[in-house]
Amino acid sequence: MDHFFTRYAVDVQSPDCRTRLASALTNHGIATFTGLAKRAQALRVADEVLTLVSHRDAEADGVTVIRDLGGIAARPGCAGFGHQELHPHTEGTTLARPPAAMMLVCARPAVSGGESLLVDAAAVHSALFSVDADLAAALGEPRSALFGGGAGHLGTVFSPGKAGRVVVRFRSDHLVKFHPRIACKLHVLREVIEQHTVRLRLRHGDGFLISNTRWLHARNAFTGPRVMYRVLGDPLPELDIPSGFTPTRSVEYTTAS
């Protein structure tokens, strides 16, 4: 078992599953798990900590089945339904308020490739201030990124959360336009993201639950009938799970006026 996967593993069969998942999300923004061989099991675990959020591609129970659907992947916002690689991103960047959490469970692994990629934005944020402080500051400037075009969201990559925390919203494909101050240094940002990318080869029943306001996710290209179950949601209010991450250095990002 991968060291990273083991480090954040939670026993979702335990009686205190909810408490363990909530603790993992609060402290690390991530929980990994095994043994969810059936769709209903994945939903049961999601219901322990999340209020499910509807999605355009979700089925009636709230689950989106991610598989290669051929030509559909060429449509805007549908790249996930192909077999090509996906770059690290936040789920729902074009929404005014993206879902705060995402669960992904492997129903059928790829024949080759298809590894899940995860990036801790807290580590990226910290590294950027050492590599290029100007870029780190620019990524927090209001109205510096247009996600999804005219009907999308005009915002920023790093924005202020509660209690001094920082929330991430990021994608780097054709559905985003950055302020020139950022665009000219995207190669730097991509290099830092790559340096902090973790690769997971999920087996049947393996999965993870991440804070969508802290962790970016992606995948490698693959062959074969890879099938994943995705569930989006917001943490149950009574669990008091914070959004984003606590930065390693003091920052003063502001919201747009």
Secondary structure, DSSP 4 states (H G I P E B T S, - for coil): --HHHHHTB--TTSTTHHHHHHHHHHHTSEEEE----SHHHHHHHHHHHEEE---TT--TTSEEEEE--GGGGGSTT-GGGSSS-EEEE-TTTTSSS--SEEEEEEEE--SEE--EEEEEHHHHHHHHHHH-HHHHHHTTSTT-EEESSTTSEEE-SEEE-GGG-EEE----STTEEE-HHHHTTHHHHHHHHHHTEEEE-PPTT-EEEEETTTEEEEE--EES--EEEEEEEEE-GGG-PPPSB--SS--------
